[in-house]
Structures are given as structure tokens and as C-alpha cells.
Amino acid sequence: MLWAAASAVALGFLVALEIAARHYGVRGPITNQVREVIFAPKSGPLLYASMALMTVVLTWRQRFIAFGAAIGIDIAFFLVRWALDAKMMFGNGALWVLLGCAVIAVTRRTGRERTLLLKGVGLGLLLVAGRKTGDIWLLITWKTRPTVLDQYVATADHALGNPSWVAGRIVEATGPVGAHVLDWVYIQLAVAAVAVTLYQLRNVAAERRFPGHHLVRTFLAVGLLGPAIYMIFPVVGPIFAFGADGGHWAVADLWPDTPPSIGAPSHMPFDGITPRNCMPSLHTAWATAIFIHSRKGPRILQFGGAFWLIATLGATLGFGYHYGADIVAGVVFTVTIEAALRSLDRGWDRSGIQLVAYGATVFVALLVSYRYLSVEMAEHRWLFGPLIVLAMASVIYGYVRTTKQWEQPKAAPVRQPEPQPELV
């Protein structure tokens, strides 16, 4: 019933986004996904990563068959596109295998086997759908939010030392090699998520069931809730609001050489094509989720999760996509969602409710402060800077402490010795 309800909500959400996209004269997530059955996909690696997630419910023999079929179909598509001089991209084979497994589940499987295979297919398609819905969400933000709050965030960012300007100069100093590495990490975030998820779901085929909580749940929750904050707090980022990429809409061409001066911030109009997708930083949020879930893996996975988080922070700041304030909000956002999902899985109790309520309160307080106390934060940076960091650290500490308590085995009650009969 839970999976059916989740599927119904997801389908309704996709239909709503499809209608909204059509209203603005573009294809919606459902149409875009259907087109990729035949036309060149936008991201081949994402489709193969989605298929890899689906194969956690298959045996090793079935996995080899699935990947072989996908590669064979892609080779056929490649030859046809090459002959027609069409756009080249792989990934159709992976999507065909996903859809084929759904047909097999309905027509050739019964009972628990059908349910497990459909869950695997649904898991893979949700990852693809998440990417498509994200694209439409971004379109809605720039269509419905003509003004942005970058001046407020940039002013508040003085309390943190303008980290985007600092990171931008560091990335420039590393030259093309550093920039290419960070760009690859930034773009291929889903690949790292799939690597961690595959480890978490490695025993699904043997146990014939999914674990109660895994990384995909956090990813989907972050992707669903994050864009709603974009609508409340639209921000385009320093490279657009204060850099050359903003064109005549930018305040000035300041990034990354000259931090903006402290003044009276105001709403500023911006173009109709730049996404308002900065507050909070969802790339930071997802990288934080990868880091959290990689802690229970082998050493190489732990190092990978830490590297991806550090490199993502370097890319989001160093490319001018986000302010430091966005990063702090993204971390608090993810830790709070992770706490809520873990509480939902294990059953809500007082510690879980308190942790989620505290994280949500800190997140709201950060956004309100950025908007209404930005000048005071910039003028008293030695007070507000540590307070911002301390607020984020307190949420992280609360999460670590509470989850450790959850993981401790409950002590069994001490068995009282039975009274001995008296000897007469």
C-alpha cells in the first residue's frame, strides 16, 4: 500500500509538472522521457546508472543479460544515427531494458517476485524522473520569479568571508586541470549516488526485499522539497548577479576579483532564462547525503564520499554557482531531511521529533536572517559568522549524537532471581 501510494503521488506530481510545462510552451518530464525511447537521450550515463539500480533485484546471470541487451540496442541505435548523421548519444538501450523488465514483471512474474521486480524498475525510473522534473522545476522558477534576492545573500555572505569569491580565485589559479576535475564531479553527482546505493542494496537479490532506508529516498526527498524553497527564496548565484555571465542584468562584473560592497540590498530584476536555484544549494545537499550514507561502507567508499563532498563544495563555490550562505543552508536542509526519513523508518519517538524540529527551525532562521538581517550580519561579521557556522554544526552534532543512540542495542531487562522455597 505504501509503494502504491508513493507511486500515485509521484505520477500525480509528474502530470502536474507536465501541464505546467505545456502552459509555458515546452515539453514536460513525461514527454521528454517518452522521446528518449527513440531519440538521443540527454544523459546516457544517468540512464545506465538507473538501469544498474534496477539490477539489484536480479541474479548475476540476469544482470549480464540485461547489460548485454542494453549495449546491443545502443550499438544498433548508434549505427542508425551515424547513417542518418543524427545527434549521437547512448542510453536508449538502458531505457529499453528498464521498460522491458516492467513488461516482464507484469506478464511473466507473480506474487512476491513481481512486486520485487516492479520495485526495482520503479527505483530506476524514479532516478530518471527526478532529473526530468528538476529541469522543469528550474524553468518554472525563472518564469514565475522575475526578481531575485542575490543582493541580500551576498551582503549576508560577508559574515562568512565571501567564500565564493575566495574559491573562485583558487579555481582560477589551478588552471584548466582543476576546473575540469571539479566540473566532472559537479556534473556526475548521480553516478556517485548510484555507487553508494548499489553498495547499500547489494543484498536485495538474495534477501528478496529492500532495506528500510537508503540513499535514493534521501535524494528524492531533497529533489522534491528543494525546488519549493527556490520559489520562496529565488537566487541566481554570484557568477550571474555579480559576474560576467549575468550580462547587463548583473549589478557589476565583480566576481571573483572584487567582493561586493556593503550597502542597502534590494530585490533585483533578472532575465527570464537563468534558474533561481541557489537557496539552498541542492548539489551540496545531495553531496552531503552521499557523504552520510557512505560512512557505513568500506574504506574506499568512505574516501569516495568525502572526496565527492569536498569537490562539490569546491565546484559550487569556485564556479560562482553558490554563495557560502547557500552551502550552510544546504547542509542543514539535508541533515534535517535525513533525520526525518530515518525517524519515519524506525518509528517516530521524542528524540526524532526534537531533532527534526530543531533542524527545521535552524533552516528557517537562516533564511529569515539572510533576508532581513543581511546588513547587520555584514557589519558584525565576527559575531554572525561564527553563529552561522555554530548553528550548522549544532544540527550536525545533534544528528550524529541521536543516530548513535538509535544504533545502540537496547539493554535487555535484568532477570530477577526466583525466590527459593524455605526449608522446613
Sequence and secondary structure as in RCSB ss.txt:
>XXXX:A:sequence
MLWAAASAVALGFLVALEIAARHYGVRGPITNQVREVIFAPKSGPLLYASMALMTVVLTWRQRFIAFGAAIGIDI
AFFLVRWALDAKMMFGNGALWVLLGCAVIAVTRRTGRERTLLLKGVGLGLLLVAGRKTGDIWLLITWKTRPTVLD
QYVATADHALGNPSWVAGRIVEATGPVGAHVLDWVYIQLAVAAVAVTLYQLRNVAAERRFPGHHLVRTFLAVGLL
GPAIYMIFPVVGPIFAFGADGGHWAVADLWPDTPPSIGAPSHMPFDGITPRNCMPSLHTAWATAIFIHSRKGPRI
LQFGGAFWLIATLGATLGFGYHYGADIVAGVVFTVTIEAALRSLDRGWDRSGIQLVAYGATVFVALLVSYRYLSV
EMAEHRWLFGPLIVLAMASVIYGYVRTTKQWEQPKAAPVRQPEPQPELV
>XXXX:A:secstr
 HHHHHHHHHHHHHHHHHHHHHHTTS  HHHHHHHTTTS  S HHHHHHHHHHHGGGS HHHHHHHHHHHHHHHH
HHHHHHHHHT      HHHHHHHHHHHHHHHHH  HHHHHHHHHHHHHHHHHHHHHHHHHHHHHHHHHH  EE H
HHHHHHGGGGT HHHHHHHHHHHHHHHHHHHHHHHHHTHHHHHHHHHHHHTTTHHHHTS  S  HHHHHHHHHHH
HHHHHHHS    HHHHSSGGGGGGSS S TTTS         EE  SSS    SS HHHHHHHHHHHHHTTS HH
HHHHHHHHHHHHHHHHHHTTS  HHHHHHHHHHHHHHHHHHHHHHH   HHHHHHHHHHHHHHHHHHHHHHHSHH
HHHHTHHHHHHHHHHHHHHHHHHHHHHHHHHHS                
